Amino acid sequence: MFNFFCLLFRVYVVLWFVVLSGCTALEHSTQEPASIEAHSFRWLKQADGMLDLYDGDRRVLRYVHSYDPSTEETLHETYKCYYHVYDVTGKCQLTKGSGGLYTHHRGLFIGWNRLTIGNTEYDFWHMKETTQRHSKTTKLTADKRQAQLSTCINWCNAEDKVILIENRSITVYDSADPQLLLLDFESKLTPVAGDVLLNGDPEHAGFQFRAHNNVAEGESDVKATYLFHEDGIDPTQDHNLPWAAMSFGLNGKHFTVQHMNHPDNPRPTVYSAYRDYGRFGAFPILEIPNNETRTLRYRVYVMQGKMPQRSEMQMHYQTYIDTH
């Protein structure tokens, strides 16, 4: 009889274990979709000409595209379209806006200081009597894996004439700590007022990233440092680099940005990657016949932390070219 009761007790314990395990599994399964949903991308339009991208509750990117020529001050604030990148809190910008050292350097931006049509030259870097104006949004999507934004941007002269149309697309991919942003940038450039030569120099042309102005104003421990795919690279002499990386300090933390040059981009491409205030990027020379289109493609990888090993950066680049 005693053995019989012992057997019943064992069966009772096993049954309760199974029930409790099932409840735990059920509880986990009901929480999982909420966790995934919390990290879905979503776009949030702002009333002042800004479009924010959120990953769950964290802002990761801002597209700045307002245009207001009503005063000299508002025109200065709005003469180009660009993107801000945010830290892990989603509150602090890692990139620079207007003002500060070189006011025309703003976030992730593109331009050339010598755009020539015939005998006329335009400055779409310093934005001297020129503007880049958001015309329309052609694609806006977001899900759990990625977010896409495609826009049409008119490059205009002082007489408000459109001389070049840019169809620009960015794709932001799902990120994981310490990665803050993985972004593909594509610019399709079409002149509409005559054959165009896009020229300049590495300091004043191309697709660039500019770190927050506090890097420029900070002490030596926050100044930008650079890494390339091989030892001994001199970006002023060595052209067509696959990538360049910059590390800088901000708000008591360090961040690293890798700028990748797609192999299909025009050659020669020259990297400006040596300024300690934190502006770097790739500069190609482009000749584009009227009404024809040329495409530029880059990838930007923003990470929290000091400069990773070169082998890790090379792996990022290899993944880029293997999948694109």
C-alpha positions in Angstrom: 0.0 0.0 0.0 2.9 2.3 0.9 4.5 1.7 -2.5 1.2 2.5 -4.2 0.9 5.9 -2.5 4.6 6.7 -3.4 3.8 5.9 -7.0 0.8 8.2 -7.0 2.9 11.0 -5.5 5.5 10.6 -8.2 2.9 10.8 -10.9 1.4 13.9 -9.3 4.8 15.7 -9.2 5.5 14.8 -12.9 2.1 16.1 -14.0 2.6 19.4 -12.2 6.0 19.7 -13.8 4.6 19.2 -17.3 1.8 21.7 -16.6 4.1 24.3 -15.3 6.5 23.8 -18.2 3.7 24.2 -20.7 2.6 27.4 -19.0 6.1 28.8 -19.2 6.3 27.9 -22.9 2.9 29.4 -23.6 3.9 32.6 -21.7 7.1 32.9 -23.8 5.3 32.3 -27.1 2.8 35.1 -26.3 5.5 37.5 -25.5 7.7 36.9 -28.5 5.5 38.7 -31.1 5.3 41.7 -28.9 9.1 41.8 -28.6 9.5 41.5 -32.4 6.9 44.2 -33.0 8.7 46.5 -30.6 11.7 46.5 -32.9 9.9 47.1 -36.2 10.9 50.1 -38.3 8.4 52.9 -38.7 8.5 56.4 -40.2 7.2 59.4 -38.4 6.6 62.6 -40.3 7.4 65.9 -38.6 5.6 69.2 -39.2 8.7 71.1 -39.9 10.0 69.3 -43.0 11.7 66.4 -41.2 11.0 62.7 -41.5 12.2 60.4 -38.6 12.9 56.7 -38.8 12.3 54.7 -35.6 13.4 51.2 -34.8 10.8 50.3 -32.2 10.9 53.3 -29.8 14.5 54.4 -30.7 15.0 57.1 -33.4 17.8 56.0 -35.7 17.7 58.5 -38.6 16.2 61.8 -39.6 15.7 63.1 -43.2 16.0 66.9 -43.2 14.3 68.3 -46.3 12.4 71.5 -45.6 12.9 74.5 -47.9 12.1 78.0 -46.8 13.6 80.9 -48.9 11.5 83.6 -47.1 14.6 85.1 -45.4 18.4 84.7 -45.7 18.4 82.9 -42.4 15.8 80.4 -43.3 17.3 79.8 -46.7 20.6 79.1 -45.1 19.0 76.6 -42.8 17.2 74.8 -45.7 19.3 75.0 -48.8 20.1 71.2 -48.9 18.7 67.8 -48.1 20.6 65.5 -45.7 20.3 62.9 -43.0 21.1 62.9 -39.2 22.2 59.7 -37.4 21.4 59.2 -33.7 23.0 57.4 -30.8 21.7 54.3 -29.0 19.3 56.5 -26.9 17.7 57.9 -30.1 18.0 61.4 -28.6 21.5 62.6 -29.3 22.7 63.3 -32.9 26.0 61.9 -34.0 26.0 64.2 -37.0 26.3 68.0 -37.5 23.6 70.4 -38.7 23.9 74.0 -39.8 26.3 76.3 -38.0 29.6 75.4 -36.3 32.8 74.7 -38.3 31.8 74.8 -42.0 28.1 75.3 -41.8 27.5 73.6 -45.2 28.7 70.3 -43.8 25.6 68.6 -42.6 25.1 65.0 -41.6 25.2 62.5 -44.5 25.1 64.7 -47.6 26.2 64.8 -51.3 27.4 67.7 -53.5 30.1 69.1 -55.8 31.6 72.5 -55.7 32.2 72.6 -59.4 29.1 71.5 -61.4 29.7 72.8 -65.0 27.2 73.2 -67.8 28.7 74.9 -70.9 30.6 77.9 -69.6 28.7 78.2 -66.4 29.9 76.7 -63.1 27.7 76.1 -60.0 28.7 75.4 -56.4 26.5 72.6 -54.9 28.9 72.1 -52.0 28.9 75.5 -50.3 25.5 76.1 -51.8 26.4 79.5 -53.2 23.3 80.7 -55.0 22.2 77.1 -55.5 19.7 74.8 -53.6 18.9 71.2 -53.4 15.1 71.0 -53.0 13.0 68.0 -52.0 10.4 67.6 -54.8 8.5 64.5 -53.8 8.7 61.2 -52.0 8.5 58.2 -54.4 8.8 55.3 -51.9 8.3 55.0 -48.2 8.2 51.5 -46.6 9.1 50.0 -43.3 8.8 46.5 -41.7 10.7 44.3 -39.2 13.8 43.9 -41.5 14.3 47.2 -43.2 13.1 50.6 -44.1 13.3 52.4 -47.5 13.0 56.0 -48.5 13.2 57.2 -52.1 13.0 60.9 -52.9 13.3 63.2 -55.9 15.5 66.2 -55.3 15.9 69.1 -57.7 19.2 70.9 -57.9 18.4 74.5 -58.8 20.4 77.6 -59.8 19.9 81.1 -58.5 17.1 81.6 -61.0 15.2 78.6 -59.6 15.8 76.6 -62.7 16.3 72.9 -62.3 19.6 71.9 -63.8 19.9 68.4 -62.4 17.4 65.9 -61.0 18.6 63.5 -58.3 16.6 60.4 -57.5 18.0 59.3 -54.1 17.2 56.2 -52.2 18.3 55.0 -48.8 17.7 51.5 -47.3 18.2 51.1 -43.5 18.6 47.5 -42.3 17.7 45.9 -39.0 20.5 46.7 -36.5 21.8 45.0 -33.4 24.0 46.4 -30.6 26.7 47.8 -30.9 25.6 48.5 -34.5 23.6 51.7 -34.6 23.0 52.1 -38.4 23.5 50.1 -41.5 22.5 52.2 -44.5 22.7 51.8 -48.3 22.8 55.1 -50.2 22.0 55.3 -53.9 22.0 58.5 -56.0 20.8 58.6 -59.6 21.9 61.9 -61.2 20.2 63.2 -64.4 21.1 66.6 -65.9 18.2 68.4 -67.6 19.7 71.7 -68.7 22.7 70.4 -70.7 25.7 68.2 -70.4 27.1 68.2 -66.9 30.6 67.9 -65.5 30.6 67.1 -61.8 34.1 68.1 -60.5 35.9 69.6 -57.6 38.3 68.0 -55.1 38.1 65.5 -52.2 37.7 68.3 -49.7 34.7 69.8 -51.4 32.8 67.2 -53.3 31.2 63.7 -53.2 29.2 61.7 -50.7 30.2 62.6 -47.1 29.7 62.0 -43.4 30.2 64.8 -41.0 30.4 64.1 -37.3 28.8 66.4 -34.6 30.4 69.8 -34.2 31.5 68.9 -30.7 34.1 66.7 -32.3 35.6 69.7 -34.0 35.5 71.8 -30.7 36.6 68.9 -28.4 40.0 67.9 -27.0 42.4 65.5 -28.6 40.8 62.4 -27.1 37.6 62.9 -29.2 39.2 63.9 -32.5 38.6 61.7 -35.5 41.1 59.0 -36.5 41.1 56.9 -39.6 41.6 53.3 -40.8 42.0 51.9 -44.3 42.0 48.4 -45.8 45.8 48.2 -45.8 48.7 49.6 -43.9 50.5 52.6 -45.4 47.5 54.0 -47.3 47.7 57.7 -48.1 44.2 58.7 -49.2 45.6 61.8 -51.0 47.7 59.5 -53.2 46.0 56.1 -53.2 42.7 56.1 -55.2 39.8 53.7 -55.6 39.9 52.5 -52.0 37.2 50.0 -51.1 36.4 51.6 -47.8 37.6 54.1 -45.2 36.6 54.2 -41.5 36.6 57.0 -39.0 36.4 56.8 -35.2 35.6 59.7 -32.9 34.4 60.6 -29.4 31.1 62.2 -28.4 29.2 62.5 -25.1 31.7 60.3 -23.2 31.5 57.5 -25.8 33.3 56.5 -28.9 31.7 55.8 -32.3 33.0 54.3 -35.6 31.7 55.0 -39.1 32.7 52.8 -42.1 32.1 54.4 -45.5 32.1 51.8 -48.3 32.7 52.5 -52.0 30.8 50.2 -54.4 33.2 48.8 -57.1 30.8 49.9 -59.9 31.3 53.5 -58.9 33.3 55.8 -61.3 37.1 55.7 -61.2 39.1 57.4 -60.0 37.4 57.8 -56.6 39.3 59.7 -54.0 38.7 59.5 -50.3 39.0 62.5 -48.1 39.7 60.8 -44.8 42.2 62.6 -42.7 40.4 65.7 -41.1 40.4 65.4 -37.3 37.2 67.4 -37.0 35.3 64.4 -38.5 34.3 64.9 -42.1 35.1 62.2 -44.6 33.8 60.6 -47.8 34.3 59.6 -51.4 34.8 62.0 -54.4 34.3 60.9 -58.0 34.4 63.0 -61.2 31.4 62.5 -63.4 30.6 63.6 -66.9 26.9 63.1 -67.7 25.3 63.9 -71.0 22.0 65.8 -70.9 19.0 63.6 -69.9 21.2 60.6 -69.2 21.6 59.1 -65.8 24.6 58.0 -63.7 24.3 56.1 -60.5 26.5 56.2 -57.4 26.2 53.6 -54.6 27.7 53.5 -51.1 27.2 51.8 -47.8 27.5 53.4 -44.3 27.9 51.4 -41.2 27.7 53.3 -37.9 28.8 51.4 -34.7 29.2 52.4 -31.1 32.7 51.7 -29.8 36.3 52.3 -30.8 37.8 51.3 -34.1 37.3 47.5 -34.7 40.0 45.4 -36.3 40.7 45.8 -40.0 39.7 42.2 -40.7 36.2 43.0 -39.3 35.8 46.0 -41.4 36.9 44.1 -44.5 34.3 41.5 -43.7 31.6 44.2 -43.7 32.8 45.4 -47.1 32.9 41.8 -48.5 29.3 41.3 -47.4 28.3 44.5 -49.1 29.8 43.6 -52.5 28.7 40.0 -52.3 25.1 41.0 -51.8 24.9 44.1 -54.0 
